Amino acid sequence: MPYRSRLNSIPSLRSTPATVPAARYNRVRLALRRLENPLRIELPGLRSLDVILEDDVWVIVDRELNDIPIVAWTGFESRSSLHTPLRCTLRHYHAHAGAILDTALNALDRILSQRLAKRG
């Protein structure tokens, strides 16, 4: 079952407009096509947190708490070209979700780049 359907039943604490850089979005899309879809990645340095990537939702979950969401990117808008950033909605499910965002996204970028490079 897609994680997206689970998010619909969990209220978020806060929802804000966000922008995903084109390079990050393209890297995730490529990984979903070449590696696995959906794709689950353990985030090193962030105790018990994983990121689940699907076509239309990215969510950081706590695997020790039955995959409860911490933060999610949803509602990705269409874009006009590969180099333009993508607008989406950032939904916070934990009071301190913002504190881990940079660390989580940097780890995600690094891990996806390594896995895609190995894949060739």
Solvent accessible surface area in square Angstrom, and as a share of the most:
residue,aa,sasa,rsa
1,M,202,0.90
2,P,61,0.38
3,Y,17,0.06
4,R,103,0.38
5,S,45,0.29
6,R,73,0.27
7,L,2,0.01
8,N,115,0.59
9,S,89,0.57
10,I,39,0.20
11,P,117,0.74
12,S,38,0.24
13,L,121,0.60
14,R,130,0.47
15,S,65,0.42
16,T,45,0.26
17,P,125,0.79
18,A,22,0.17
19,T,84,0.49
20,V,4,0.02
21,P,67,0.42
22,A,13,0.10
23,A,64,0.50
24,R,40,0.15
25,Y,27,0.10
26,N,46,0.24
27,R,61,0.22
28,V,1,0.00
29,R,47,0.17
30,L,67,0.33
31,A,0,0.00
32,L,6,0.03
33,R,172,0.63
34,R,111,0.40
35,L,52,0.26
36,E,108,0.48
37,N,75,0.38
38,P,73,0.46
39,L,7,0.03
40,R,104,0.38
41,I,2,0.01
42,E,104,0.47
43,L,4,0.02
44,P,68,0.43
45,G,81,0.78
46,L,22,0.11
47,R,217,0.79
48,S,9,0.06
49,L,17,0.08
50,D,6,0.03
51,V,3,0.02
52,I,16,0.08
53,L,0,0.00
54,E,12,0.05
55,D,72,0.37
56,D,57,0.29
57,V,1,0.00
58,W,2,0.01
59,V,0,0.00
60,I,2,0.01
61,V,0,0.00
62,D,18,0.10
63,R,91,0.33
64,E,128,0.57
65,L,114,0.57
66,N,122,0.63
67,D,30,0.15
68,I,75,0.38
69,P,2,0.01
70,I,15,0.08
71,V,0,0.00
72,A,0,0.00
73,W,12,0.04
74,T,18,0.11
75,G,51,0.49
76,F,37,0.15
77,E,94,0.42
78,S,115,0.74
79,R,67,0.24
80,S,110,0.71
81,S,39,0.25
82,L,127,0.63
83,H,146,0.65
84,T,36,0.21
85,P,76,0.48
86,L,4,0.02
87,R,163,0.59
88,C,8,0.05
89,T,44,0.26
90,L,20,0.10
91,R,50,0.18
92,H,12,0.05
93,Y,25,0.10
94,H,81,0.36
95,A,84,0.65
96,H,126,0.56
97,A,0,0.00
98,G,41,0.40
99,A,86,0.67
100,I,32,0.16
101,L,27,0.13
102,D,109,0.56
103,T,69,0.40
104,A,1,0.01
105,L,24,0.12
106,N,92,0.47
107,A,4,0.03
108,L,3,0.02
109,D,28,0.15
110,R,118,0.43
111,I,21,0.11
112,L,1,0.00
113,S,49,0.32
114,Q,94,0.42
115,R,96,0.35
116,L,20,0.10
117,A,80,0.62
118,K,179,0.76
119,R,155,0.56
120,G,82,0.79
